[in-house]
Amino acid sequence: MDSIDSPFTIEIDGKPIANVGDSSHLPVQAALGSNAAVFTLKDNRLKSGDWVLARNITEDRSFLPKQVLWFKAGADSDKQVHPVTAQKVADGYQIKFANASLIAEDGNVFADLMGGE
């Protein structure tokens, strides 16, 4: 599905994706932290405030995990990011980043192309 009606947080191994805050360096890699970002999913765009969380459309073509990045919301970011979708699971949703599930390595967030859940 391309939209979810209510706001939500995203956790990986019980830890939430942290709010990006203010950053002058763009894009910013997503990380886990105590200040959980609150998201909405509408028209395949995962937003938190003025930010979009997604994979970069120009990432390398290897099968290594891909960085999940924060982009400033707007027309430019719409051209830079892969779509995000949600799949209904037993007690909630699973968010997919261009058909890849999320993983965390050293506190940073990645999309796992090899099928991790």
WODA-V609521 format. One record per residue. N is the residue number from 0. RES is the residue in one small letter. SS is DSSP state (A for helix, B for strand, O for the rest). NEAR is the number of other C-alpha atoms within 12 Angstrom. D_FIRST is the distance of its C-alpha to the first C-alpha in whole Angstrom. Layout:
N:RES:SS:NEAR:D_FIRST, N:RES:SS:NEAR:D_FIRST
//
This chain:
0:m:O:20:0, 1:d:O:23:4, 2:s:O:24:6, 3:i:B:26:8, 4:d:B:14:11, 5:s:B:13:14, 6:p:B:18:15, 7:f:B:24:15, 8:t:O:30:17, 9:i:O:39:16, 10:e:B:30:19, 11:i:B:28:20, 12:d:O:16:23, 13:g:O:14:24, 14:k:B:21:24, 15:p:B:28:22, 16:i:B:36:21, 17:a:B:29:24, 18:n:O:30:24, 19:v:O:34:25, 20:g:O:22:28, 21:d:O:15:30, 22:s:O:16:30, 23:s:O:11:32, 24:h:O:13:31, 25:l:O:20:28, 26:p:O:26:26, 27:v:B:27:26, 28:q:B:30:25, 29:a:O:40:23, 30:a:B:33:25, 31:l:B:30:25, 32:g:O:25:27, 33:s:O:17:28, 34:n:O:17:27, 35:a:B:23:23, 36:a:O:31:21, 37:v:O:25:19, 38:f:B:32:15, 39:t:B:29:13, 40:l:B:35:9, 41:k:B:21:9, 42:d:O:18:9, 43:n:O:26:8, 44:r:B:39:11, 45:l:B:43:12, 46:k:B:35:15, 47:s:B:30:18, 48:g:O:22:21, 49:d:O:23:22, 50:w:B:32:21, 51:v:B:42:17, 52:l:B:51:17, 53:a:B:47:16, 54:r:O:41:18, 55:n:B:32:20, 56:i:O:22:20, 57:t:O:14:24, 58:e:O:20:24, 59:d:O:12:26, 60:r:O:11:25, 61:s:O:11:27, 62:f:O:14:25, 63:l:O:17:26, 64:p:O:26:23, 65:k:B:34:22, 66:q:B:36:22, 67:v:O:39:20, 68:l:B:38:21, 69:w:B:39:21, 70:f:B:38:22, 71:k:B:31:23, 72:a:O:24:21, 73:g:O:16:22, 74:a:A:12:22, 75:d:A:14:23, 76:s:A:27:21, 77:d:A:25:18, 78:k:A:19:20, 79:q:A:25:21, 80:v:B:31:17, 81:h:O:31:15, 82:p:O:32:11, 83:v:B:37:9, 84:t:B:28:6, 85:a:B:30:5, 86:q:B:21:6, 87:k:B:15:8, 88:v:B:10:12, 89:a:O:7:15, 90:d:O:7:16, 91:g:B:15:13, 92:y:B:24:10, 93:q:B:28:10, 94:i:B:37:10, 95:k:B:35:10, 96:f:B:38:12, 97:a:O:30:12, 98:n:O:26:12, 99:a:B:31:14, 100:s:B:33:15, 101:l:B:39:17, 102:i:B:36:21, 103:a:B:30:24, 104:e:B:20:27, 105:d:O:11:30, 106:g:O:21:28, 107:n:B:25:26, 108:v:B:35:22, 109:f:B:36:21, 110:a:B:37:18, 111:d:B:26:20, 112:l:O:23:19, 113:m:O:17:21, 114:g:O:17:19, 115:g:O:18:20, 116:e:O:21:18
//
